[in-house]
């Protein structure tokens, strides 16, 4: 197993502690890595974690070398999801859902600028990945929610 794969496997199964507040500890946040994603250079890891103080899920970037917290990424996981590094590691691609329709957006980590990548008019995005060549691959569809009452079932 590669070092990168080993690190991701380790992160996906361990509770960790992130200290956003420096030596004072004022910004300490317990988090559990959900779907960690390594950058193409292998030096940073994109993680989703739960911030107890804010009572919400957040996205952050950790150093792959020492696990130190590098920055928070401005992606709100209640309406946005599937954060992945862009192939050049300069941005993050994420899905954003409005009126039950999901589309992908790109967020520049340097400027904070956002740009739409897709313009779907229906359906959800269930999962996504980016190939090493930079192709965005996704699973899309819709949810059916039906209730059936069965009486006198023997």
N, C-alpha and C positions, 0 to 999 in steps of 0.2 A: 504494500500500500504506500502511495506517495506521502510525503510529509504534509502536503496540503490536504489530501483526503483524510489522513490520520487526524489532523487538527480539527477539521470540520466534524468528524465523527465524535471526537472528544467534546467539542463545544456543544453539539446537539444533545449530549446526554448529561451535562453537568450544570449545576447551579453555580453562578459566578457572582462576583461583587464588582460593580463599577463605581469609581469615585470621581464624580464630576466636579467636586468642590475643592480639589487640591488638598493640602495638608490639614485644613480645618475639618474636613469630613462633612461639611455642610451639605454637599450634594451627593452623598452616598446613596446609591440605588441598587437594590438587589434585582437581578434579572436572570431570566432563563432564556438561553438562546433558542430561538424558533427559526427553523429554516436558514441557518447561517449560509452566507454566500461569500466566497473568496474572490478578490479582484484578480484580474488576469496576470498581474505581476506577482501575486502571491504574498504581498506585504501587508494587505489590509483585509479585514473581514467585516462584512455588513451583517448586522444582527438586529433582531427585533427583541425588545425587552419591555417588561412591565415596570413603569415608574410608580412606586407606591405613593409618593408624595402627590403626584398629579392624578393618580388613579386612572392612568391610561397607558396603552401600549405606545412605544416609541421605537424609532429606528436610530441606530448608532453605528459608528465605524470604530473598530478596534485594531490595534497593531497586531499583526500576526506574529511578530517577533517576541513581544513581551506581554501581550494582552491588555495594554493600556488603552483607555478610552481616548479616542482622537477627536471625535466630533459627533454632534447630534445631526441627523438628517431630517429636514422639514417635510416629512411624509406622515400624514395623519392616518393611522391604520383603521379608523372607524369607517372611512369612506374610500381609503386608498389601500393598496396592498401589493403583494409580490415584489418587494423592492429587490432589484438586481443591479450590480455594477454594469455600466456600459463597457464594451470591449476595450476602450482606451482608459478605463478607470477614472475618467474625469467627470462622470455623472452617474445618476441612478435612474433606472427605468422602473416605473411602478404603474399599477392599474388604478384607475379612479372610476367610481361608480356613481352615476346620477340617474334617477328614475329607472332603476333596475337595468341600466345599460352600462357596461364596462368598456373603457378604452385605456390604451397605454399612453403614458406621458414620459418625457425625459426631463430630469431636473439636473441642472449644472451645479456641481459641488463648489465651483469657484464663485459664480455670479448669483446663483439662486434662481436664474431664469428657467422658466418652464416652457416646454413646447409639446404639442400633441404629436403622437406617432401614429395613432389610428383614429378612425372616425366611424366606428360601428354605430348603427342605429337600433340594434336589438341585441339581446342575449348577454350572458355573463362570461367572464373569463375565469376558468377553474384553476388553471395552473399555467406556468410559463417558464421558459428557459432561454438562454442566449447561447448559441454555438460559438466555438472559438473563432469562426469566420465572421461573427457578428449578426447572424440570422436570428431573429426573434421567432421562437416556436411557442405555440400556445394551444391549450385545449379550451374550446368555447362551447356554449350550449345554453340550455334553459332548465329551470327547475319546474317539475310538475308537483303539485301538492294537492292530492285528492284524498278524501276521506270516504270510506265505505263502511256501512253498518251491516254486519252479518248477524242475523237472529237465528235462534234454534240450531246452532252449529253443534253437531254431534261427532 
